[in-house]
Structures are given as structure tokens and as C-alpha cells.
Amino acid sequence: MKPASRRSTWLLLAVSIPTLILLLILGTWQVERLQWKEALLDRIAERVAAEPVPLADIAGAYEAGADIEYRPVTLSGRLMNDREQHYLATWQGQSGFFVHTPMALADGRSIFVNRGFVPYDRKDAETRAAGQTEGVVQIGGLARIAPEEKPSFLVPDNAPDQNIFYWKDLDAMVASARLTPEAVYPFYVDADEAPNPGGLPVGGVTRIDLPNSHLQYAVTWYGLAFALVIVLGFWFLRRNDHNA
């Protein structure tokens, strides 16, 4: 083999082998993510199908360090409608807000309840006065844990002065609602689909069908790795024929 040909062969290998290794690593990582996502979806499906328990039970489990995410819960109290907070969201293709309203409980504490979706032009509570329920109400839903930090730098900063939240910063919502932090539960509840008076907010907005594209990604990365091996094989076969 000529020196120039030898150099081109080593250069091809120097590029192709790390690329092949990277493709295999990415494919394997997606397989692991697939297993994780399937286990998560199974756990969510099992939890949301369970019988609801009182808020006190969920709170006790949370304080004991248990995972309470998506656990069905029932609670009762008085909605503090004048302190609702608005999380920018889309629901069934429509832009608007999820209305997070603090509920005053009998024990003197409070908890945020995501009552559901309202269209963008119904953000002002006066446009949906029928849904501003007075007195003690019973609510069923799912316990949820708010993120501790902004999910991504691409997500805008919250604008509490406009009562618009782009990510669920529970501490900021507590401050914006003028609540005492120590008296607010550190998790919130997504209300179920039970209709509210006047039809708004629309409850039952919890995302259960989380996207799961890891299998397609794994096939893509492994497919590219296989294609690279085939290309290299043909290249070396032609190289050998040419040098024969």
C-alpha cells in the first residue's frame, strides 16, 4: 500500500471508529431511557388508578420521604379566589392559563390547587365569575411536586408582577399570593375533571400520556452505526480490489 493510501486509511479509521463508538453509546443510552420511561409510565398508570386518600395521608407520606407524585387525593377547604396564580399553558391546542388557586384548609394551612385551564382571554377572574366558588368545597385530584428550579434556560423568567408564570415556582406563587410560606404545603394538587360552575376552569389537565420516543431514537442511532459499518466494509473491499 502506498504511503498516501495508508494515510487516507488511517485518517478514515481515526474518524470512523470514534463516530461508531459514539453512535453505539447514544443508541444504548436511548435503550436505557426507554426502560426508564416505560417503568415511569407503568408507575403513573398504577398510581392514578388507585383509590384517592385524604390530604393528611399524602402529607404524612411526603414528610416521611415517600414519592407522592400522581397519587390520588381528596381535600376540602375554601378557595381563595382573589389570590389565584396563572401558569401559561396550552390545552387541546388552545393557548391560555392553568389557574392555581390557594385553598384554605381547616387546620389553618393552605395548599395550591391547579383548578384547570382557562382560555387566554378569560384570565381575568371577572370574565368567569360563575367558577369562583364560594364556601367550603370538596376537590379530588392528583398530588404533584413542583420543580425546584427553572427547567431550562430557554424558559422565560416568571413575571409575578403580571401574574404570569412560565414555570411552576411554588415559592414565587406563595409570595405572589401573599401567603405565609410556613403555612403552605410544599406540593400542590391537580384537580380532576369534575366540572366547575360555568364550565371554567376546565379540570383534569394532568399530563399522563408522557411522550415516549426513545425506541425510535435508539433505532436511529443503531441504524446509523450499522450503516457506517456497511459503508466502511464496502470501502475496504473496493480498496483491496483496487490494490490487488
GIWOLIN-V646600 format. One record per helix or strand of 3 or more residues. SS is the DSSP state (A for helix, B for strand). FROM is the first residue (numbers start at 1). TO is the last residue. If there is no record, write none. Layout:
# GIWOLIN-V646600
ss=SS from=FROM to=TO
ss=SS from=FROM to=TO
This chain:
# GIWOLIN-V646600
ss=A from=3 to=48
ss=A from=55 to=63
ss=B from=72 to=79
ss=A from=81 to=83
ss=B from=85 to=91
ss=B from=94 to=104
ss=B from=110 to=119
ss=A from=120 to=122
ss=A from=125 to=131
ss=B from=136 to=144
ss=A from=160 to=162
ss=A from=170 to=176
ss=A from=181 to=183
ss=B from=184 to=191
ss=A from=197 to=199
ss=A from=214 to=243
